[in-house]
Amino acid sequence: MPSISPAELEARLRLHLLPEVGPRRLQKLFSAFPNASSALSAPASAWRALGLPASCAEPRRSPEIRERAALALSWLEQPGHQVLMWDDAHYPALLGELPDAPPLLFVDGDPSLLERPQLAIVGSRRASRPGLDNATAFARSLAGGGFVITSGLALGIDGAAHQGALDVGGKTIAVLGTGLQQLYPRRHLGLAARIVEGGGALVSEFPLDCPPQATNFPRRNRIISGLSLGVLVVEASPSSGSLITARLAAEQGREVYAIPGSIHHPGARGCHQLIRQGAALVESVEDVLQALRGWQQAPVTSQPHHSRHSHPLLDQLHAAPMTSETLAIAVEQPLAEVLADLTELEIEGLVACENGVWIARAS
C-alpha cells in the first residue's frame, strides 16, 4: 500500500465506492486534483467540468458511503488483506500498462504474486470431463514449471485450473467479478480458502461488498488477461465469456492459446474460432512454451542454457535485486519480454521472486 495518510486512504475508498465511477472516471479525478481528499471536498461544479454526472458527485458525503469506507478500512486491518493502488510501487506493472487499469485492487493473500510471470487458463463453466482434465493437467505442469496460474474462480475450467496448480503446490490467483466479501460462486468458497492457504491470492477491483452482477464479469476478464503473459482457452462455446478474455488478451498484446477438440463437440467451437483468428494451437505444455518463446522473437531450438554471465537480466540482478519494471528500464526492453525471460530463468533455477523483487540465485 502506498505511504498515505489514513485520511487520504479513507478518501480514496470513498471515491472508489461512488456509483458510476469506473476506472477511467476515477483516474480522471485522481489526475485533476492533488489528492483524493481534495476531490471529495471540491464543489460539484468542478466535477461537472470534468464531464462527471451529478449522480457521481452527489453521494460522496453520504452516511452510506462513509460507513462502507469505514468497513473497508476495518477489512484492511485484518492479516493478509491489502489494497494495491495505481501509485503503489508494488502495483503489478504489466497490468498498469492498460489504459483502463483498475486504480484500486483489493487482495486477500500474497500480493507479490501479481508481479510474478503468470499464465491465464480459462474456459467453459459447463466443461466436459476431458476439458476439465486438460485444464487440470496443463495447470499442474505450468505451475510446476514456475508459472503462476491465473483464472476467474468460476465453475468448470477455471476451478479445474486453480485446483491443478494447488495439486502440485503451485501458486494461483483468482480474479473475482464480485467484492472479496461476496465470493461467487458459493460452491467455490472452499477452493477460494485453499488458494489463500496455499500462498495464492484472491483479487478484485470491486468494492468489498459488491454482489454478483452480470456486467462486472466481462470487466473482470481484462484483469485476468492484463496480469498474464498469455491466455490459454481450454474449452469454450462461441458465446463463452472466455472468448472475451481472449479478445482482450489479443488487444493487450498478450499471446492467445487454444486447445482444439472434436468438430462434433459444441465446447470446441470457440477454440476453433480462436485458432482461425490466429491463436496458437496447443496440444501440449511445450506448445505453450514454444509459442511464448516465439512471441519473444527467439526460436526454441536456439535457446541456450543460461549461465551466470550469459544473460543481461542476470547481469543486472547480480548487481542488485530489482522489480520487473526496473529491470525493463535497465535493459531497455518491453516489460512483457522481460517477464517472459524471467520466467525462463526462474524455471532454470537462476532467479527467484521474493516479495515482488527479483534476485539472482547463486549458481
Secondary structure, DSSP 8 states (H G I E B T S, - for coil): --S--HHHHHHHHHHHHSTT--HHHHHHHHHHSSSHHHHHHS-HHHHHHTT--HHHHGGGG-HHHHHHHHHHHHHHTSTTEEEEETT-TTS-HHHHTSTT--SEEEEEE-GGGGGS-EEEEE--TT--HHHHHHHHHHHHHHHHTT-EEEE---TTHHHHHHHHHHHTT--EEEE-SS-TTS-SSGGGHHHHHHHHHTT-EEEESS-TT----TTHHHHHHHHHHHHSSEEEE-S--TT-HHHHHHHHHHHTT-EEEE----TT-GGGHHHHHHHHTT-EE-SSHHHHHHHHHHHTT--GGG-----TTS-HHHHHHHH--B-HHHHHHHHT--HHHHHHHHHHHHHTTSEEEETTEEEE---
